[in-house]
Amino acid sequence: MGIRHVGTLLRMDEPTRRVLQLFIEMGADSLDLHTLFEAGGNDPTSRERVLNIVARLVDSGDLEPRGGDFYLITDKGRRAVR
């Protein structure tokens, strides 16, 4: 799960794409974690999956933490979801 590099192509699994897509759909540069949970569902397992996805997206530079539970989508993150 997550982002994989295959040659020069960047492949992203559907749950990861959904988290980034939520920023685009909502027309927001910054979203809070509770909103991002909508990308995965409300059960505890889904929420944990979203937390892991968000952590990977921060590590890869697609999201940037903004304090509290807020995350900013970066230009890299926007390009990845297009």
C-alpha positions as CSV (number, residue, x, y, z in Angstrom):
1,M,0.0,0.0,0.0
2,G,1.2,3.6,-0.5
3,I,3.3,5.0,-3.3
4,R,5.6,2.8,-5.3
5,H,8.2,3.8,-7.9
6,V,8.1,1.7,-11.0
7,G,10.8,2.8,-13.4
8,T,10.0,6.5,-13.9
9,L,6.3,6.0,-13.3
10,L,4.8,6.8,-10.0
11,R,2.0,4.4,-9.0
12,M,-0.4,5.2,-6.2
13,D,-2.9,2.8,-4.6
14,E,-6.5,3.8,-4.5
15,P,-6.8,4.6,-0.7
16,T,-3.7,6.9,-1.0
17,R,-5.1,8.5,-4.1
18,R,-8.5,9.0,-2.3
19,V,-6.8,10.9,0.6
20,L,-5.2,13.3,-1.8
21,Q,-8.3,13.5,-4.0
22,L,-10.3,14.7,-1.0
23,F,-8.3,18.0,-1.0
24,I,-9.1,18.5,-4.7
25,E,-12.8,17.6,-4.3
26,M,-13.2,20.0,-1.3
27,G,-11.3,22.8,-3.0
28,A,-9.1,23.1,0.1
29,D,-5.3,23.4,0.5
30,S,-5.6,22.3,4.1
31,L,-7.8,19.7,5.8
32,D,-8.0,18.3,9.3
33,L,-7.5,14.7,10.1
34,H,-11.2,14.1,10.9
35,T,-12.1,15.2,7.3
36,L,-9.4,12.9,5.9
37,F,-10.9,10.0,7.8
38,E,-13.8,10.3,5.3
39,A,-11.5,9.0,2.7
40,G,-11.3,5.6,4.5
41,G,-14.4,5.2,6.5
42,N,-15.3,5.4,10.2
43,D,-14.3,2.1,11.6
44,P,-11.1,1.9,13.7
45,T,-9.2,-0.2,11.2
46,S,-10.0,2.3,8.4
47,R,-9.0,5.2,10.6
48,E,-5.7,3.6,11.4
49,R,-5.2,3.0,7.6
50,V,-5.8,6.7,6.9
51,L,-3.3,7.6,9.7
52,N,-0.7,5.4,8.1
53,I,-1.4,6.9,4.6
54,V,-1.1,10.4,5.9
55,A,2.2,9.6,7.6
56,R,3.5,8.2,4.4
57,L,2.3,11.2,2.4
58,V,4.1,13.5,4.9
59,D,7.3,11.5,4.6
60,S,7.1,11.6,0.8
61,G,6.4,15.4,0.7
62,D,2.9,15.1,-0.7
63,L,1.4,16.5,2.5
64,E,2.8,18.9,5.0
65,P,1.7,19.0,8.7
66,R,0.3,22.4,9.7
67,G,-0.1,21.9,13.5
68,G,-2.8,20.2,15.4
69,D,-4.6,17.8,13.1
70,F,-4.3,19.9,9.9
71,Y,-2.4,18.9,6.8
72,L,-1.6,21.0,3.7
73,I,-1.4,19.4,0.2
74,T,1.8,20.3,-1.5
75,D,2.3,21.0,-5.2
76,K,3.9,17.5,-5.4
77,G,0.7,16.0,-3.9
78,R,-1.5,17.9,-6.3
79,R,0.6,16.6,-9.3
80,A,0.5,13.1,-7.9
81,V,-3.3,13.0,-7.9
82,R,-3.8,14.4,-11.4
